[in-house]
Amino acid sequence: MGTELAEVISLSPLRHRDDVLAGEGFLPVLPALADLLPSGGLPRGSVVTSGDWGLLSLALAAGASAAGAWCAVIGVPALGVRAAAEAGLDPGRMVLIPEPGRSWPQVTASLLDGFDLVLLRLAETPPAPLRRKLEAAARRYGSVLLVAGDWPGAQAHLLVAQEEWTGIGAGHGRLRARTARVVASGRGAGERPRSSWLWLPGPDGSVSAAPAWAAAGVGGAGVGADLGAGGLGTGLGALAAEPLVSSG
């Protein structure tokens, strides 16, 4: 942990010297996700949640990373650089802190100072005083705290509410793509819930808007399932996260 934190501290000044997104009030997202957010992006100084850990979490960070933002990922021990790169993050502007331990609040606060976006995976909801401190840090530094987990009071909440995998025939075949209904809600301009059907991922591995015919097939028995507030859930739904953690 000491070595990793030292690397974070040494990298932090780079963002302030070479921040290609310094003049923007929000970080860009992939085109397929833009309509789900009132500003069309992730507002700087805000907290955004992505439900349970899965491809949606990395997809929300991919647009900013591709545009040149510095990103950090905390608390995902099995996530490798290759897997993050396949999801669209730039390895040259990314730091992984797999296991921050009990010092995760201090690590998160330091990263918010040095990086445009911090993706934090939580096992449980932090107490309110700690949430307020990290929210204040995000506002002070103009960063985005993207949380995979529960964070009451976040400016925006996105989650996978319904999904269906394609590629399985009558007891045979391979999972090749997933259509998912992503629902977004939040505070202020984001109070009105929005939803979109996405390929998450598509047949080519990318995240994009799903055509009407793909979304129309969801809801039958078997692979398709309404997951409600539970996000990716278990069983076949959990496979959505497997490609993210299988590469080292």
PLY file of the C-alpha trace (Angstrom):
ply
format ascii 1.0
element vertex 248
property float x
property float y
property float z
element edge 247
property int vertex1
property int vertex2
end_header
0.00 0.00 0.00
2.84 2.38 0.82
4.39 2.01 -2.63
1.05 2.49 -4.39
0.24 5.61 -2.38
3.69 7.02 -3.12
3.01 6.52 -6.83
-0.30 8.35 -6.47
1.35 11.30 -4.74
4.06 11.49 -7.42
1.47 11.42 -10.21
-0.92 13.96 -8.67
0.87 17.16 -9.88
0.66 15.96 -13.49
-3.04 16.64 -13.61
-2.58 20.28 -12.60
0.23 20.88 -15.09
-1.32 19.02 -18.00
-5.09 18.90 -17.55
-6.60 18.90 -21.02
-10.08 19.20 -19.53
-9.32 22.10 -17.19
-11.85 24.51 -18.69
-14.82 22.15 -18.67
-17.55 22.10 -16.02
-18.18 18.41 -16.60
-16.36 15.31 -17.80
-17.56 13.75 -21.06
-19.17 10.33 -21.19
-19.68 7.85 -24.01
-22.35 9.04 -26.49
-24.67 6.19 -25.47
-24.73 7.49 -21.87
-25.01 11.22 -22.54
-28.82 11.35 -22.69
-29.05 9.83 -19.22
-27.34 12.83 -17.60
-28.90 16.34 -17.53
-25.63 18.02 -18.53
-24.69 15.29 -21.00
-21.68 14.46 -18.85
-20.40 14.00 -15.29
-20.50 17.36 -13.44
-17.20 18.26 -11.84
-17.37 18.37 -8.05
-20.12 15.75 -7.93
-20.70 12.20 -6.71
-22.25 9.73 -9.19
-23.22 6.14 -8.42
-23.37 3.22 -10.86
-25.12 0.56 -8.80
-23.28 -2.71 -8.17
-19.84 -3.11 -9.71
-19.95 -4.06 -13.38
-19.33 -2.84 -16.90
-21.54 0.23 -16.34
-19.03 1.52 -13.78
-16.14 1.41 -16.23
-18.31 2.62 -19.12
-19.12 5.80 -17.16
-15.39 6.47 -16.76
-14.39 5.52 -20.31
-15.57 8.70 -22.05
-13.60 10.99 -19.76
-10.51 8.79 -19.95
-10.63 8.70 -23.75
-10.84 12.52 -23.75
-7.64 12.80 -21.71
-8.84 12.78 -18.09
-6.69 11.29 -15.35
-8.58 8.40 -13.70
-8.01 6.25 -10.62
-9.74 3.00 -9.64
-9.91 2.02 -5.96
-10.97 -1.26 -4.39
-11.11 -3.65 -7.36
-8.33 -6.21 -6.68
-9.10 -8.39 -9.70
-9.21 -5.57 -12.25
-6.15 -5.58 -14.49
-4.80 -2.82 -16.72
-5.63 -4.83 -19.83
-9.26 -5.30 -18.79
-9.63 -1.59 -17.99
-8.10 -0.70 -21.36
-10.52 -3.04 -23.15
-13.35 -1.15 -21.43
-12.05 2.13 -22.89
-9.81 3.59 -20.19
-6.40 4.98 -21.15
-3.73 3.00 -19.22
-1.32 5.93 -19.55
-3.62 8.15 -17.47
-4.86 5.61 -14.96
-3.77 4.39 -11.53
-5.11 1.24 -9.85
-5.27 0.98 -6.05
-6.52 -2.63 -5.68
-6.74 -2.89 -1.88
-6.58 0.42 0.01
-7.58 -1.24 3.29
-8.98 0.81 6.12
-7.18 3.90 4.84
-9.44 4.08 1.78
-10.97 7.45 2.80
-7.53 9.10 2.96
-6.49 7.45 -0.31
-9.71 8.60 -1.99
-9.28 12.18 -0.78
-5.69 12.26 -2.08
-6.76 10.93 -5.46
-9.57 13.47 -5.75
-6.90 16.14 -5.44
-4.76 14.67 -8.20
-7.16 13.08 -10.66
-10.16 14.18 -12.70
-12.19 11.06 -11.90
-11.95 8.57 -9.05
-13.85 5.28 -9.38
-14.42 3.79 -5.92
-15.88 0.34 -5.26
-17.55 0.13 -1.84
-18.50 -2.95 0.15
-20.86 -0.98 2.41
-22.34 2.50 2.69
-19.98 4.94 4.48
-21.33 6.94 7.43
-22.75 10.38 6.65
-19.86 12.45 8.15
-17.34 10.59 5.97
-19.51 10.99 2.89
-19.73 14.73 3.49
-15.95 15.04 3.80
-15.34 13.27 0.50
-18.14 15.20 -1.20
-16.46 18.43 -0.03
-13.13 17.20 -1.40
-14.68 16.50 -4.81
-16.19 20.01 -4.89
-12.97 21.65 -3.75
-10.81 19.95 -6.38
-13.40 19.86 -9.17
-13.15 16.10 -9.51
-15.82 13.44 -10.01
-16.25 10.66 -7.46
-17.84 7.70 -9.27
-19.06 5.13 -6.74
-19.88 1.48 -7.42
-22.10 0.98 -4.41
-24.57 2.93 -2.29
-24.02 6.65 -1.66
-27.09 8.53 -0.37
-27.14 12.12 -1.55
-25.23 11.53 -4.78
-26.02 14.00 -7.56
-26.78 11.18 -10.01
-27.64 7.50 -9.67
-27.40 5.09 -12.60
-28.09 1.37 -12.49
-28.86 -1.59 -14.71
-32.56 -2.22 -14.10
-33.20 -4.93 -16.71
-31.02 -7.04 -18.98
-30.89 -9.85 -21.50
-27.95 -11.77 -22.90
-27.84 -12.90 -26.52
-26.01 -15.85 -28.03
-27.61 -18.77 -26.23
-29.79 -21.08 -28.29
-31.78 -24.11 -27.15
-29.36 -25.20 -24.46
-26.20 -24.33 -26.40
-24.18 -21.38 -27.63
-22.01 -18.68 -26.03
-22.93 -15.38 -24.42
-21.98 -12.74 -26.98
-23.74 -9.49 -26.07
-26.09 -7.96 -23.53
-28.92 -5.47 -23.87
-29.55 -3.51 -20.69
-32.02 -0.87 -19.59
-30.04 1.73 -17.67
-32.08 4.00 -15.42
-30.78 7.35 -14.18
-32.12 9.61 -11.45
-30.69 12.31 -9.26
-31.04 15.75 -7.75
-31.95 19.11 -9.25
-32.21 18.86 -13.02
-31.73 15.11 -12.73
-34.81 14.46 -10.56
-36.83 13.29 -13.57
-35.89 9.63 -14.09
-34.46 8.77 -17.50
-33.80 5.40 -19.07
-32.11 4.04 -22.17
-31.59 0.62 -23.71
-27.91 -0.02 -24.34
-25.61 -2.69 -25.66
-23.59 -3.33 -22.48
-21.55 -4.81 -24.10
-22.44 -5.16 -27.75
-21.35 -8.00 -30.07
-18.09 -6.13 -30.73
-17.50 -5.45 -27.02
-18.43 -1.77 -27.18
-21.08 0.19 -25.28
-23.67 1.78 -27.56
-27.39 2.49 -27.92
-29.40 -0.69 -28.49
-31.82 -0.76 -31.45
-35.53 -1.16 -30.79
-35.55 -4.78 -31.94
-32.90 -5.69 -29.37
-34.70 -4.00 -26.47
-38.04 -5.50 -27.50
-36.81 -9.02 -26.83
-36.25 -8.40 -23.11
-38.70 -9.71 -20.56
-39.11 -13.36 -21.51
-38.21 -16.29 -19.33
-34.64 -17.52 -19.13
-31.74 -15.14 -19.64
-33.68 -11.86 -19.64
-34.56 -10.68 -16.15
-35.87 -7.61 -14.39
-33.24 -6.84 -11.75
-34.86 -3.79 -10.15
-32.62 -1.84 -7.76
-30.26 -4.79 -7.46
-28.22 -3.84 -10.52
-26.36 -6.74 -12.10
-27.52 -9.25 -9.51
-26.28 -12.83 -9.65
-26.24 -15.79 -12.01
-25.99 -14.83 -15.68
-26.14 -11.15 -14.74
-22.90 -11.50 -12.83
-21.20 -12.60 -16.03
-21.40 -9.00 -17.20
-18.59 -8.20 -14.81
-16.49 -11.31 -15.50
-14.61 -9.95 -18.55
-13.58 -6.96 -16.43
-11.71 -9.06 -13.93
-10.30 -11.89 -16.01
-7.46 -9.96 -17.61
-4.35 -9.15 -15.64
0 1
1 2
2 3
3 4
4 5
5 6
6 7
7 8
8 9
9 10
10 11
11 12
12 13
13 14
14 15
15 16
16 17
17 18
18 19
19 20
20 21
21 22
22 23
23 24
24 25
25 26
26 27
27 28
28 29
29 30
30 31
31 32
32 33
33 34
34 35
35 36
36 37
37 38
38 39
39 40
40 41
41 42
42 43
43 44
44 45
45 46
46 47
47 48
48 49
49 50
50 51
51 52
52 53
53 54
54 55
55 56
56 57
57 58
58 59
59 60
60 61
61 62
62 63
63 64
64 65
65 66
66 67
67 68
68 69
69 70
70 71
71 72
72 73
73 74
74 75
75 76
76 77
77 78
78 79
79 80
80 81
81 82
82 83
83 84
84 85
85 86
86 87
87 88
88 89
89 90
90 91
91 92
92 93
93 94
94 95
95 96
96 97
97 98
98 99
99 100
100 101
101 102
102 103
103 104
104 105
105 106
106 107
107 108
108 109
109 110
110 111
111 112
112 113
113 114
114 115
115 116
116 117
117 118
118 119
119 120
120 121
121 122
122 123
123 124
124 125
125 126
126 127
127 128
128 129
129 130
130 131
131 132
132 133
133 134
134 135
135 136
136 137
137 138
138 139
139 140
140 141
141 142
142 143
143 144
144 145
145 146
146 147
147 148
148 149
149 150
150 151
151 152
152 153
153 154
154 155
155 156
156 157
157 158
158 159
159 160
160 161
161 162
162 163
163 164
164 165
165 166
166 167
167 168
168 169
169 170
170 171
171 172
172 173
173 174
174 175
175 176
176 177
177 178
178 179
179 180
180 181
181 182
182 183
183 184
184 185
185 186
186 187
187 188
188 189
189 190
190 191
191 192
192 193
193 194
194 195
195 196
196 197
197 198
198 199
199 200
200 201
201 202
202 203
203 204
204 205
205 206
206 207
207 208
208 209
209 210
210 211
211 212
212 213
213 214
214 215
215 216
216 217
217 218
218 219
219 220
220 221
221 222
222 223
223 224
224 225
225 226
226 227
227 228
228 229
229 230
230 231
231 232
232 233
233 234
234 235
235 236
236 237
237 238
238 239
239 240
240 241
241 242
242 243
243 244
244 245
245 246
246 247
